[in-house]
Amino acid sequence: MAGISANRLSLLGRETSVLVEDLRRSVVLVQSAHGHGAGLIWDSAGLIVTNHHVVARDQARVELSDGRLLAAAVVGRDVHNDLAALRVPALGLPAAAIGDSTALRVGELIIAVGHPFGVRGAATLGIVSRAPSGPDGGDWLGRTRRELLQADVDLAPGSSGGPLANAAGEVVGVASMVVGPGIALAVPSHLVRRFVAALPAAPPGLGVTRWERAA
Amino acid sequence: MTPEGSPGMLTSISSELAGVVEQVAPSIVRVDDGSRLTATGIIWAADGLIATTSHGVERDENLAVELGDGTRHSAALVGRDPDTDLALLRVQATGLPAVQPAEPGDVKVGHLVLALARPGGSGLQATIGIISARMDTERNGTLGYILHTDAVLYPGFSGGALVDMSGRVVGLTNLMFGRGKSVAIGAPVVQQVAETLLAHGAIPRGYLGIRTQLVALPEGLRKKQKLSQEHALLVVQVENGSPAEQGGMMLGDTLLRLNGQEIQDVDQLRRHLRGLQPGQTVALQILRGGALRELKMAAGAAQ
């Protein structure tokens, strides 16, 4: 039946929009002295992951997808991998599901959410162009050699720090760099996990404590 | 899988996409011409024929092809076709995993496609898009097509495969041909060019016998001679007995145009020479002593 294929496509469209809606709830806007970027709610207790380059100073403002504005403190940085962790004084936040970036296959669907040019929560679809298979970013980056996930999603300034998710809606990377149209580079989620695991434990009284940099 | 609810349709499509990539991956090879950025090639026939772009293969000798499993073969240039920017290489191997071309009738605007390539040393890369446009072509009585796609072609993607969702090749990707647009030379065109090159051997490159150096044309001179081009090639050597010498070219001439086409760098000159048949008359526009002159000469065959 001719109707079936259209039906399948519309179901696919609906499934994609549900995935994007869920993902968007976990994406925040990070405002710092040097402009804005995106961030990802890592756990419900207020830990947010973004790019090191998004938060130039150790204080930032975070706007949640429900519009709440919160003061955030940088609690750790990994300059080499362009990662920063922020803590906001809030509980019960919609944390993102984190996937396994080491299991990614070239060709898998990727959905990225960020705020390109300030457009809030914009989603873009693409595929894994190159799997993160070892510290081999030299092709694009010249001097820096980093382990990066490459996807053909369309990112722009403002997308930085936002999630790249797989077809199950699990975050497999944090957008870090836009090389050109359709050439996006992200920190694979297994490196983000490692970074977060090395952070100091959350304080009992949330938010206002200024944290020392993680070693 | 039931259409209703259909949990995980996205994940199943995602894994099917990765499956198509993995299915075609063994047919996508790396073409090493010694330049910094390697090109990609497609295993066109199991007996060792590799199709790639002509511009991606910067020299005619010392070529190598690296297969998906890492094995390296030295490759010989069968020939080039300047019109379609295709080049055909041969490696001494049999039983290679050749691509399967799509039926031309199945290649339609709107179809999902994957662009697959092996740029640099980092393994297979892929991008996704749809067929944006199909331009039907006719060449020596054979029908073919050229495709535009919105799949992004990364540097080094020239010579890669544009494949449909069954893993069949619809075209050979090319970054130069479309002047910034992602273009693929249709599989029937690749097939026809491959047959021609196999039958008639390498298409010899036209040869003039000059060495040149890129120069910027002085503003005053450009105004005076009403030249739009900013650069030209200064002739720094004319080989003895060469077509250029016989045609009256002198050391110190500045080459502006070849057969009416502006020449603004050595690559352009080389490209135009590749399109020439030996014996074909070439019209060169030059500057000599600040004055425009026209020289005519018969192109020789490159050694």
Interface residues (C-beta under 8 A of the other chain):
Chain A: I4 N7 R8 L11 L12 E15 T16 L19 R105 V106 G107 E108 L109 G126 I127 V128 S129 R130 A131 S133 D136 D139 Q150 D152 N166 A167 A168 P181 G182 I183
Chain B: P3 S6 G8 M9 L10 T11 I13 S14 S15 L17 A18 G19 V20 V21 E22 A25 L114 P119 G120 G121 S122 G123 L124 Q125 A126 T127 I128 A151 V152 Y154
